[in-house]
Amino acid sequence: MTADRYNVIFSGQISPTTTRESARRDIKETFKLGDAQLDNLFSGQRIVVKREVSLEMAKRYQSTFSNLGALTLIEPLRKASATGLPTSTVTESETTSRSPIVNDGGLTLAPIGSPLDEIDDRGPPQTPNTASLSLVSGPEWSLQDCEPPAPKPPELNINHLKLVQIDEVETERTD
């Protein structure tokens, strides 16, 4: 029988006491990474930084990353069952005995090994009260009341114009 194996996962999370720039610099120097490798590591995606190691080795990597200001996750590998399908290495008794992890923002994380499709995180249903809303005032209305008002006709300034008799205009033209 083989010992349990673990992956060390990094997804770009930085300790609140460390700046992103200092964590990038320290990780680059410690692990002798190039710029492209460092950018890939801090892309925000889940990156396996160490694959299939013992729990002791995984904790050492996690400690090293933690000292550099980076947060990692140790994830157990799934073992193949007799049916050939992967099964979790976390037993149900371990799952129920663990309490949820609470972070500073008041959010909770499900215990390790919890099936995520069974977690209901939507909160209680909320129905807004729309009784006080109305499109028109009063009980008597029709759909025509909901139409926008007709635009105002443009205001024309005709003060500069003057009326003249037609025969005066003709005499001016002939002159």
C-alpha positions as CSV (number, residue, x, y, z in Angstrom):
1,M,0.0,0.0,0.0
2,T,1.4,3.4,-0.9
3,A,1.4,6.4,1.4
4,D,-1.1,9.3,0.9
5,R,0.1,11.8,-1.7
6,Y,-0.7,15.5,-1.9
7,N,-0.4,18.4,-4.3
8,V,0.6,21.9,-3.3
9,I,-1.6,24.5,-5.1
10,F,-0.9,28.2,-5.5
11,S,-3.4,30.6,-7.1
12,G,-1.8,34.0,-6.6
13,Q,-3.1,34.7,-3.1
14,I,-0.9,36.9,-1.0
15,S,-0.7,37.2,2.8
16,P,-2.4,40.4,4.0
17,T,0.9,41.4,5.7
18,T,2.9,41.2,2.4
19,T,2.8,43.3,-0.7
20,R,2.4,41.6,-4.1
21,E,5.6,43.0,-5.4
22,S,7.7,41.8,-2.5
23,A,6.1,38.3,-2.7
24,R,6.8,38.1,-6.4
25,R,10.5,39.2,-5.9
26,D,11.1,36.8,-3.0
27,I,9.5,33.8,-4.9
28,K,11.5,34.6,-8.0
29,E,14.8,34.7,-6.1
30,T,14.0,31.6,-3.9
31,F,12.9,29.3,-6.7
32,K,15.1,31.0,-9.4
33,L,12.2,31.6,-11.8
34,G,12.2,33.5,-15.0
35,D,9.8,36.4,-15.7
36,A,7.4,34.2,-17.8
37,Q,7.3,31.5,-15.1
38,L,6.6,34.1,-12.4
39,D,3.8,35.7,-14.5
40,N,2.3,32.2,-15.0
41,L,2.5,31.6,-11.3
42,F,0.7,34.9,-10.4
43,S,-1.9,34.6,-13.2
44,G,-4.7,33.9,-10.7
45,Q,-5.2,30.4,-11.9
46,R,-4.7,27.3,-9.7
47,I,-1.1,26.2,-10.3
48,V,0.3,22.9,-8.9
49,V,3.7,24.0,-7.6
50,K,4.5,20.5,-6.2
51,R,2.8,17.3,-7.4
52,E,2.3,14.0,-5.6
53,V,4.4,14.6,-2.4
54,S,4.1,13.3,1.1
55,L,2.2,15.4,3.6
56,E,5.5,16.4,5.3
57,M,7.0,17.6,2.1
58,A,3.8,19.5,1.2
59,K,3.8,21.2,4.6
60,R,7.4,22.2,4.0
61,Y,6.5,23.8,0.7
62,Q,3.5,25.5,2.2
63,S,5.8,26.9,5.0
64,T,8.3,28.2,2.5
65,F,5.6,29.9,0.5
66,S,4.1,31.3,3.7
67,N,7.5,32.8,4.7
68,L,7.6,34.5,1.3
69,G,4.2,36.0,1.8
70,A,2.3,33.6,-0.5
71,L,-0.7,31.5,0.5
72,T,-0.9,27.9,-0.7
73,L,-3.3,25.0,-0.4
74,I,-2.4,21.4,0.3
75,E,-4.8,19.2,-1.6
76,P,-5.0,15.4,-1.2
77,L,-4.8,13.3,-4.3
78,R,-7.8,11.1,-5.1
79,K,-7.2,7.4,-4.9
80,A,-8.8,5.1,-7.5
81,S,-11.5,2.8,-6.1
82,A,-12.3,-0.7,-7.2
83,T,-14.6,0.7,-9.9
84,G,-11.7,2.8,-11.3
85,L,-13.4,6.0,-10.4
86,P,-11.5,8.5,-8.1
87,T,-12.6,8.7,-4.5
88,S,-11.7,11.3,-1.9
89,T,-9.0,10.5,0.6
90,V,-11.0,12.5,3.2
91,T,-13.4,10.2,5.1
92,E,-16.9,11.3,6.0
93,S,-16.1,11.3,9.7
94,E,-13.2,13.7,9.1
95,T,-15.5,16.0,7.1
96,T,-18.2,16.1,9.8
97,S,-15.7,16.6,12.6
98,R,-14.1,19.6,11.0
99,S,-15.7,23.0,11.5
100,P,-16.0,25.5,8.6
101,I,-13.1,28.0,8.2
102,V,-14.1,31.6,8.9
103,N,-12.0,34.4,7.4
104,D,-11.8,38.0,8.5
105,G,-14.6,39.1,6.2
106,G,-17.2,36.9,8.0
107,L,-17.4,34.5,5.1
108,T,-17.1,30.7,5.7
109,L,-15.5,28.0,3.7
110,A,-16.9,24.5,3.5
111,P,-14.9,21.8,5.2
112,I,-12.4,20.0,3.1
113,G,-14.0,17.2,1.1
114,S,-17.5,18.7,1.1
115,P,-19.4,18.2,-2.1
116,L,-19.8,21.7,-3.5
117,D,-22.9,21.0,-5.5
118,E,-24.8,20.3,-2.3
119,I,-23.9,23.6,-0.6
120,D,-26.7,26.2,-0.8
121,D,-25.1,29.6,-0.5
122,R,-27.9,31.7,-1.9
123,G,-29.3,32.8,1.5
124,P,-33.0,33.2,2.2
125,P,-35.3,34.1,-0.7
126,Q,-36.0,37.8,-0.9
127,T,-39.2,39.2,-2.5
128,P,-39.3,43.0,-2.8
129,N,-42.5,44.8,-1.7
130,T,-43.8,46.7,-4.8
131,A,-47.2,47.6,-3.3
132,S,-46.2,51.3,-3.0
133,L,-45.0,51.6,-6.6
134,S,-47.3,53.0,-9.3
135,L,-46.9,54.3,-12.8
136,V,-49.8,56.8,-12.6
137,S,-51.6,58.5,-9.7
138,G,-55.2,57.7,-8.8
139,P,-57.4,54.6,-9.3
140,E,-58.8,55.6,-12.7
141,W,-56.2,55.3,-15.5
142,S,-55.7,53.8,-18.9
143,L,-52.6,52.8,-20.9
144,Q,-52.8,56.2,-22.6
145,D,-51.9,57.7,-19.3
146,C,-48.6,55.8,-19.4
147,E,-47.5,57.3,-22.8
148,P,-44.9,60.0,-22.6
149,P,-46.2,63.6,-23.1
150,A,-46.1,65.1,-26.6
151,P,-43.1,67.3,-27.2
152,K,-43.6,71.1,-26.9
153,P,-43.6,73.0,-30.2
154,P,-40.5,75.1,-30.7
155,E,-40.7,78.7,-29.6
156,L,-40.1,81.0,-32.5
157,N,-38.9,84.5,-32.1
158,I,-40.4,86.6,-34.9
159,N,-39.8,90.0,-33.4
160,H,-37.3,91.0,-36.1
161,L,-40.0,90.5,-38.8
162,K,-42.3,93.3,-39.9
163,L,-45.5,93.4,-42.0
164,V,-45.5,95.5,-45.1
165,Q,-48.3,96.0,-47.7
166,I,-47.8,94.2,-50.9
167,D,-48.1,97.3,-53.2
168,E,-45.2,98.9,-51.2
169,V,-43.0,96.0,-52.0
170,E,-43.8,96.1,-55.7
171,T,-42.9,99.8,-55.9
172,E,-39.6,99.2,-54.2
173,R,-38.7,96.6,-56.8
174,T,-39.5,98.8,-59.7
175,D,-37.4,101.6,-58.5
